[in-house]
């Protein structure tokens, strides 16, 4: 735990080292979900609907959703699930393993029987997080031969397709290049809203980058719908389809190449974002600009975010981008 972390402004916490370094920061790189965009009513709900739809397609039965948005926060807290498509795939695999263990496809019975989502997510985190950690955790539930059989019929591409359709709906072709064969109404992406105003970013004395797990279509639609289109230069936007996926720091390296900062701050809401910045710092040469990480509270790990970030010794925490910018901007101008 980083005992130096202290409140330095309304909604902003920093170590003494970070407070000094931040005075020379000239580039801020944002994650998108939970940082620039409120996605509480989109991606977590997309995961729940995609999981339930896939289970029903494959012979599971029952009323209501198989998983809740709250359940998704446990997996986000475990780390390794920056991709919401991968998280939907993982939760389906959990249900398939429990169905084998309990010999039932009754969704309500599976939800009400141990191990619950929180327990499975913690076990996945202990094995390194992500799909790899989750698979290792689930291997303990069933015989190895049965688990291999389950994985052989686990259609990850279909789960992803369902998730994309629930997200984009009738605009699926525009966003993902696929027809909406299953979901015919509006996508849940329309529930998203901006967490920061265009005016705030344009008036602040910084240049901006974006490193997100969204593809270019998802990012462009979100920026346009929330009024942030054009604020971040296209060449400084790194999306999944450009070849980097967090926690690979290559996306930050590319933004550094484009913007040549003195010091950058990467703002993210989950452990994959923190690990991205940590790996950048570990790998960079003395000639490369340093990177501070700011953990944004209230994002995908939910109420667990503060303790998760503090345990990893982050240098900055903030309740919102607006509060972070309110602290950074006058310090930058004064410097």
C-alpha positions in Angstrom: 0.0 0.0 0.0 1.3 3.5 -0.9 1.1 5.4 2.4 2.1 8.7 0.8 -1.2 9.0 -1.2 -3.0 12.0 0.1 -5.8 14.3 -1.0 -4.4 17.3 -2.9 -7.6 18.8 -4.3 -11.3 18.1 -4.4 -11.6 14.5 -5.6 -7.9 14.2 -6.4 -5.3 12.1 -4.5 -1.5 12.1 -5.2 1.8 11.2 -3.8 4.4 13.9 -3.2 6.4 12.6 -6.1 3.5 12.7 -8.5 2.4 16.1 -7.4 5.9 17.5 -8.4 6.1 15.6 -11.6 2.6 16.5 -12.7 3.7 20.2 -13.0 5.6 19.4 -16.2 3.1 17.1 -17.8 2.0 18.3 -21.2 0.2 15.3 -22.6 -2.8 13.4 -21.1 -3.7 10.0 -22.6 -7.2 8.8 -21.8 -8.8 5.4 -21.7 -12.3 5.8 -22.9 -14.8 3.7 -20.9 -15.3 4.9 -17.4 -13.0 7.9 -18.0 -14.4 9.9 -20.9 -17.6 8.0 -21.4 -20.1 6.6 -18.8 -20.8 3.1 -19.9 -22.6 1.8 -16.9 -25.8 1.4 -19.0 -24.1 0.0 -22.1 -21.2 -2.5 -21.8 -22.1 -4.2 -18.5 -25.7 -4.7 -19.7 -24.4 -5.9 -23.1 -22.4 -8.6 -21.4 -25.5 -9.7 -19.4 -27.7 -9.9 -22.4 -25.2 -11.6 -24.6 -24.4 -14.2 -22.0 -28.1 -14.9 -21.4 -28.9 -15.0 -25.2 -26.1 -17.5 -25.9 -27.0 -19.7 -23.0 -30.6 -19.8 -24.2 -29.5 -20.6 -27.8 -27.5 -23.6 -26.5 -30.3 -25.2 -24.4 -30.2 -23.4 -21.1 -33.6 -22.2 -19.8 -35.1 -19.9 -17.3 -36.5 -16.3 -17.0 -34.5 -13.2 -16.5 -30.8 -12.5 -17.0 -28.2 -15.1 -16.1 -25.7 -12.5 -14.8 -26.0 -8.9 -13.4 -23.9 -5.8 -14.1 -22.7 -6.1 -10.5 -21.3 -9.5 -11.3 -19.2 -8.0 -14.1 -17.4 -5.7 -11.6 -15.9 -8.7 -9.8 -14.2 -9.9 -13.0 -13.0 -6.4 -13.9 -11.5 -6.2 -10.4 -9.7 -9.5 -11.1 -7.8 -7.9 -14.0 -7.2 -9.2 -17.5 -10.7 -8.5 -18.7 -10.3 -5.2 -20.5 -12.2 -6.7 -23.4 -15.9 -6.9 -22.6 -16.2 -9.5 -25.4 -13.7 -11.7 -23.6 -15.6 -11.2 -20.3 -18.8 -12.3 -21.9 -17.1 -15.4 -23.2 -15.6 -16.1 -19.8 -18.9 -15.8 -18.0 -20.5 -18.2 -20.5 -17.7 -20.7 -19.8 -18.4 -20.4 -16.1 -22.0 -21.4 -16.6 -21.1 -24.3 -18.9 -18.7 -25.6 -16.2 -21.3 -25.2 -13.5 -23.9 -26.9 -15.7 -21.6 -29.9 -15.9 -20.9 -29.9 -12.2 -24.5 -29.7 -11.2 -26.0 -31.6 -14.1 -28.6 -28.9 -14.9 -29.2 -26.2 -17.5 -31.7 -24.4 -15.2 -30.2 -20.8 -15.1 -31.9 -19.9 -11.9 -30.5 -23.0 -10.1 -27.0 -22.4 -11.6 -27.1 -18.7 -10.4 -28.1 -19.8 -6.9 -25.6 -22.6 -6.5 -21.9 -22.1 -5.4 -19.5 -21.1 -6.5 -21.0 -17.6 -7.3 -19.5 -15.1 -9.7 -17.6 -13.2 -7.0 -15.9 -16.4 -5.9 -15.0 -17.5 -9.4 -13.7 -14.0 -10.2 -11.4 -14.0 -7.2 -10.0 -17.4 -8.1 -9.4 -16.2 -11.7 -7.5 -13.2 -10.3 -5.4 -15.5 -8.2 -4.4 -17.4 -11.4 -3.4 -14.2 -13.2 -6.8 -12.9 -14.3 -8.3 -12.8 -17.8 -9.6 -15.8 -19.7 -6.4 -17.8 -18.9 -6.8 -17.3 -15.2 -10.5 -18.1 -15.4 -9.9 -21.3 -17.3 -7.5 -22.4 -14.6 -10.0 -21.6 -11.9 -12.8 -23.5 -13.6 -10.6 -26.6 -14.2 -11.0 -27.3 -10.5 -14.7 -27.7 -10.9 -14.9 -30.6 -13.3 -12.9 -33.5 -14.7 -10.2 -32.4 -17.1 -11.7 -34.5 -20.0 -15.1 -32.9 -19.4 -13.6 -29.4 -19.3 -11.9 -30.0 -22.6 -15.2 -31.1 -24.1 -16.9 -28.0 -22.8 -14.2 -25.8 -24.3 -14.6 -27.6 -27.7 -18.2 -26.6 -28.0 -17.7 -23.1 -26.4 -18.4 -20.8 -29.4 -16.4 -17.6 -28.5 -17.1 -16.0 -31.9 -20.8 -16.4 -31.5 -20.7 -14.8 -28.1 -18.7 -11.9 -29.4 -21.2 -11.5 -32.3 -24.1 -11.4 -29.9 -22.3 -8.8 -27.7 -21.6 -6.6 -30.7 -25.2 -6.7 -31.9 -26.5 -5.9 -28.4 -24.1 -2.9 -28.3 -24.7 -1.4 -31.7 -28.1 -2.8 -32.7 -29.2 -1.5 -36.1 -25.9 0.3 -36.5 -23.9 -2.9 -36.2 -22.6 -2.7 -39.8 -21.5 0.9 -39.3 -19.6 0.1 -36.0 -18.4 -3.5 -36.5 -19.0 -4.3 -40.2 -21.5 -7.0 -39.4 -25.3 -7.2 -40.1 -27.6 -7.2 -37.1 -29.1 -10.6 -37.6 -30.3 -11.2 -34.0 -30.8 -7.7 -32.4 -33.1 -5.6 -34.6 -33.7 -2.6 -32.3 -31.4 0.3 -31.2 -28.1 -0.7 -29.6 -27.3 -0.1 -26.0 -24.5 2.3 -27.1 -27.2 5.0 -27.2 -27.3 4.9 -23.4 -23.7 6.2 -23.1 -23.0 9.8 -22.0 -20.0 12.0 -21.7 -18.1 12.3 -18.4 -16.2 15.4 -19.5 -17.2 18.4 -21.6 -15.5 19.5 -24.9 -15.1 23.0 -23.5 -13.1 21.7 -20.5 -10.6 19.8 -22.6 -10.2 22.5 -25.2 -9.5 25.2 -22.6 -6.9 23.1 -20.6 -3.3 23.6 -21.6 -2.6 20.0 -22.7 -2.5 17.8 -25.8 -4.4 14.5 -25.7 -4.1 10.9 -26.7 -6.5 8.0 -26.5 -5.6 4.4 -25.8 -8.7 2.2 -25.7 -9.8 -1.4 -26.1 -12.6 -0.2 -28.5 -12.1 -0.6 -32.2 -12.0 2.5 -34.4 -15.7 2.4 -35.2 -16.8 2.1 -31.6 -14.5 5.0 -30.5 -15.5 7.3 -33.4 -19.2 6.7 -32.7 -18.8 7.4 -29.0 -16.8 10.6 -29.5 -19.3 11.9 -32.0 -22.4 11.0 -29.8 -20.9 12.7 -26.7 -19.6 15.8 -28.5 -15.9 15.1 -28.1 -15.2 14.5 -31.8 -12.0 16.2 -33.0 -10.7 17.0 -29.5 -8.1 14.2 -29.8 -6.0 14.1 -33.0 -6.8 11.0 -35.1 -3.1 10.0 -35.2 -3.0 10.0 -31.4 -5.9 7.6 -31.0 -4.8 4.0 -30.5 -7.7 1.5 -30.9 -7.7 -2.3 -30.7 -7.6 -2.6 -34.5 -4.3 -0.7 -34.7 -2.5 -3.8 -33.4 -2.1 -3.1 -29.6 -4.2 -4.4 -26.8 -3.8 -3.4 -23.2 -1.8 -4.1 -21.1 0.7 -3.9 -24.0 2.4 -0.5 -23.5 2.9 -0.3 -27.3 -0.1 1.9 -27.6 1.5 4.4 -25.2 4.8 4.2 -27.1 2.9 5.0 -30.4 1.3 8.1 -28.8 4.6 9.2 -27.4 6.1 8.9 -30.9 3.3 11.1 -32.3 3.1 13.8 -29.6 6.7 13.9 -28.1 5.7 14.8 -24.6 7.9 15.9 -21.7 5.8 13.8 -19.4 2.5 12.0 -20.0 -0.3 11.0 -17.7 -2.3 8.0 -18.6 -5.8 8.0 -17.1 -7.6 4.7 -16.8 -10.2 3.0 -14.7 -9.1 -0.6 -14.3 -6.1 -2.8 -13.5 -5.2 -3.4 -17.2 -4.8 0.3 -17.6 -2.5 0.5 -14.5 -0.5 -2.4 -15.8 -0.1 -0.8 -19.2 1.4 2.3 -17.6 3.6 0.2 -15.2 5.0 -1.8 -18.1 5.7 1.4 -20.1 7.7 2.7 -17.1 9.6 -0.6 -16.7 10.4 -0.8 -20.4 11.2 2.8 -21.3 14.8 4.1 -21.8 16.2 7.1 -20.0 15.5 9.1 -23.2 11.8 8.3 -23.2 9.4 10.6 -21.3 8.1 9.3 -18.0 4.5 8.3 -17.5 2.3 8.8 -14.5 -0.8 6.7 -14.1 -4.0 8.2 -12.7 -6.6 5.7 -11.6 -10.1 6.9 -12.3 -12.6 6.0 -9.5 -16.1 4.9 -10.3 -15.3 2.9 -13.4 -15.6 -0.8 -14.2 -14.3 -2.2 -10.9 -17.0 -0.3 -9.1 -16.6 0.4 -5.4 -13.5 -1.8 -5.3 -11.4 0.6 -7.4 -9.9 2.7 -4.6 -8.5 -0.2 -2.7 -7.4 -2.0 -5.8 -5.4 1.0 -7.0 -4.1 1.9 -3.6 -2.8 -1.6 -3.0 -0.8 -1.3 -6.2 0.8 1.9 -5.1 -0.5 4.2 -7.8 0.7 7.8 -7.8 -2.6 9.5 -8.7 -6.3 8.9 -8.1 -9.3 11.0 -9.2 -13.0 10.9 -8.9 -13.5 12.5 -12.3 -11.6 13.9 -15.3 -13.0 17.4 -14.5 -11.5 17.3 -11.0 -8.2 16.0 -12.3 -8.0 18.8 -14.9 -9.1 21.3 -12.3 -6.0 20.4 -10.2 -3.6 20.0 -13.1 -4.4 23.0 -15.2 -3.5 25.9 -12.8 -0.3 24.1 -11.7 0.7 23.7 -15.3 0.1 27.3 -16.1 1.9 28.5 -12.9 4.8 26.2 -13.8 
